[in-house]
Amino acid sequence: MATGEPRVDGSGLEEVTVVALRSTRQDRALLIAVWVLTVAVLVLGGIAKSPILLVWGTVGLIAAIFLSRIHFRDTRGSGTSTPPDADPDAGASRVGSTPEAADTDKEHS
């Protein structure tokens, strides 16, 4: 089963695997582009005294601040280089047991 596909357990409910997302260098470049465009629109709106440019610059400013917070939160994570779910044997309860077997053990206990 591929990651992200829904899985149906015994109760008939679907369980969806959540994929951990992290900001990358490309995200940082896009964030810088958002800030540059926002500042440019605000400056042009101030120089031209154009209300629509000031409104869009303010919307861009709010978006840039929000995206910056998300980017900094993702890049200043827990300090580990690999996420905890990257270890395939993390869910195994016994030596030689598979993660699927560990899941069935949890269901029965």
C-alpha positions as a Markdown table, in Angstrom:
| # | Residue | x | y | z |
|---|---|---|---|---|
| 1 | Met | 0.0 | 0.0 | 0.0 |
| 2 | Ala | 1.4 | 3.4 | -0.9 |
| 3 | Thr | 1.8 | 6.2 | 1.6 |
| 4 | Gly | -1.2 | 8.5 | 1.8 |
| 5 | Glu | -3.7 | 5.9 | 0.5 |
| 6 | Pro | -6.7 | 5.3 | 2.8 |
| 7 | Arg | -6.6 | 2.1 | 4.8 |
| 8 | Val | -9.7 | 0.4 | 6.1 |
| 9 | Asp | -9.4 | -1.3 | 9.5 |
| 10 | Gly | -11.8 | -3.9 | 11.0 |
| 11 | Ser | -14.2 | -1.2 | 12.1 |
| 12 | Gly | -14.9 | 0.0 | 8.6 |
| 13 | Leu | -13.4 | 3.4 | 9.2 |
| 14 | Glu | -10.7 | 4.7 | 6.9 |
| 15 | Glu | -7.3 | 5.6 | 8.3 |
| 16 | Val | -5.2 | 8.1 | 6.3 |
| 17 | Thr | -1.4 | 8.3 | 6.8 |
| 18 | Val | -0.3 | 11.9 | 7.4 |
| 19 | Val | 2.9 | 12.9 | 5.6 |
| 20 | Ala | 5.3 | 15.2 | 7.5 |
| 21 | Leu | 6.0 | 18.3 | 5.5 |
| 22 | Arg | 9.1 | 20.4 | 5.9 |
| 23 | Ser | 10.1 | 23.7 | 4.3 |
| 24 | Thr | 12.9 | 23.5 | 1.8 |
| 25 | Arg | 15.3 | 25.8 | 0.1 |
| 26 | Gln | 12.8 | 26.3 | -2.7 |
| 27 | Asp | 10.2 | 27.4 | -0.2 |
| 28 | Arg | 12.6 | 29.9 | 1.2 |
| 29 | Ala | 13.2 | 31.4 | -2.3 |
| 30 | Leu | 9.4 | 31.6 | -2.9 |
| 31 | Leu | 9.0 | 33.3 | 0.5 |
| 32 | Ile | 11.7 | 35.9 | -0.4 |
| 33 | Ala | 9.8 | 36.5 | -3.7 |
| 34 | Val | 6.6 | 37.1 | -1.8 |
| 35 | Trp | 8.2 | 39.6 | 0.5 |
| 36 | Val | 9.9 | 41.4 | -2.5 |
| 37 | Leu | 6.6 | 41.6 | -4.4 |
| 38 | Thr | 4.7 | 42.8 | -1.3 |
| 39 | Val | 7.2 | 45.6 | -0.6 |
| 40 | Ala | 7.2 | 46.6 | -4.2 |
| 41 | Val | 3.4 | 46.8 | -4.3 |
| 42 | Leu | 3.2 | 48.8 | -1.1 |
| 43 | Val | 5.9 | 51.2 | -2.3 |
| 44 | Leu | 4.2 | 51.7 | -5.6 |
| 45 | Gly | 0.9 | 52.1 | -3.9 |
| 46 | Gly | 2.3 | 54.8 | -1.6 |
| 47 | Ile | 4.0 | 56.6 | -4.4 |
| 48 | Ala | 1.0 | 56.5 | -6.8 |
| 49 | Lys | -1.4 | 57.0 | -3.9 |
| 50 | Ser | -3.4 | 54.1 | -5.3 |
| 51 | Pro | -5.8 | 52.6 | -2.8 |
| 52 | Ile | -6.1 | 49.3 | -4.7 |
| 53 | Leu | -2.3 | 48.8 | -4.6 |
| 54 | Leu | -2.3 | 49.6 | -0.9 |
| 55 | Val | -5.1 | 47.1 | -0.3 |
| 56 | Trp | -3.3 | 44.3 | -2.3 |
| 57 | Gly | 0.0 | 45.2 | -0.6 |
| 58 | Thr | -1.6 | 44.9 | 2.8 |
| 59 | Val | -3.1 | 41.5 | 1.8 |
| 60 | Gly | 0.3 | 40.4 | 0.6 |
| 61 | Leu | 1.9 | 41.6 | 3.8 |
| 62 | Ile | -0.5 | 39.6 | 5.9 |
| 63 | Ala | 0.2 | 36.5 | 3.7 |
| 64 | Ala | 4.0 | 37.0 | 3.9 |
| 65 | Ile | 3.9 | 37.3 | 7.7 |
| 66 | Phe | 1.7 | 34.1 | 7.9 |
| 67 | Leu | 4.0 | 32.2 | 5.5 |
| 68 | Ser | 7.1 | 33.4 | 7.3 |
| 69 | Arg | 5.8 | 32.0 | 10.6 |
| 70 | Ile | 5.0 | 28.7 | 9.0 |
| 71 | His | 8.5 | 28.5 | 7.4 |
| 72 | Phe | 10.3 | 29.4 | 10.6 |
| 73 | Arg | 8.2 | 26.9 | 12.6 |
| 74 | Asp | 9.1 | 24.1 | 10.1 |
| 75 | Thr | 12.8 | 25.0 | 9.9 |
| 76 | Arg | 13.2 | 25.3 | 13.6 |
| 77 | Gly | 11.7 | 21.9 | 14.3 |
| 78 | Ser | 12.6 | 19.3 | 17.0 |
| 79 | Gly | 16.2 | 19.3 | 16.0 |
| 80 | Thr | 16.2 | 15.7 | 14.7 |
| 81 | Ser | 17.2 | 15.1 | 11.1 |
| 82 | Thr | 14.8 | 12.3 | 10.5 |
| 83 | Pro | 11.1 | 12.2 | 11.6 |
| 84 | Pro | 10.2 | 9.6 | 14.1 |
| 85 | Asp | 8.0 | 7.7 | 11.6 |
| 86 | Ala | 11.0 | 7.2 | 9.3 |
| 87 | Asp | 12.2 | 4.2 | 11.2 |
| 88 | Pro | 10.3 | 1.2 | 9.8 |
| 89 | Asp | 10.8 | -0.9 | 13.0 |
| 90 | Ala | 9.6 | 1.8 | 15.4 |
| 91 | Gly | 6.2 | 0.2 | 15.8 |
| 92 | Ala | 7.5 | -3.4 | 16.3 |
| 93 | Ser | 6.8 | -4.7 | 19.7 |
| 94 | Arg | 8.9 | -7.9 | 19.5 |
| 95 | Val | 12.2 | -8.8 | 17.9 |
| 96 | Gly | 11.5 | -10.0 | 14.3 |
| 97 | Ser | 8.0 | -8.6 | 14.3 |
| 98 | Thr | 6.8 | -6.4 | 11.5 |
| 99 | Pro | 5.0 | -3.0 | 12.0 |
| 100 | Glu | 1.8 | -4.6 | 10.7 |
| 101 | Ala | 2.0 | -7.3 | 13.3 |
| 102 | Ala | 2.5 | -4.6 | 16.0 |
| 103 | Asp | -0.6 | -2.8 | 14.8 |
| 104 | Thr | -2.7 | -6.0 | 15.2 |
| 105 | Asp | -1.1 | -6.6 | 18.6 |
| 106 | Lys | -2.3 | -3.1 | 19.7 |
| 107 | Glu | -5.8 | -3.7 | 18.4 |
| 108 | His | -6.1 | -6.9 | 20.5 |
| 109 | Ser | -4.8 | -5.4 | 23.7 |
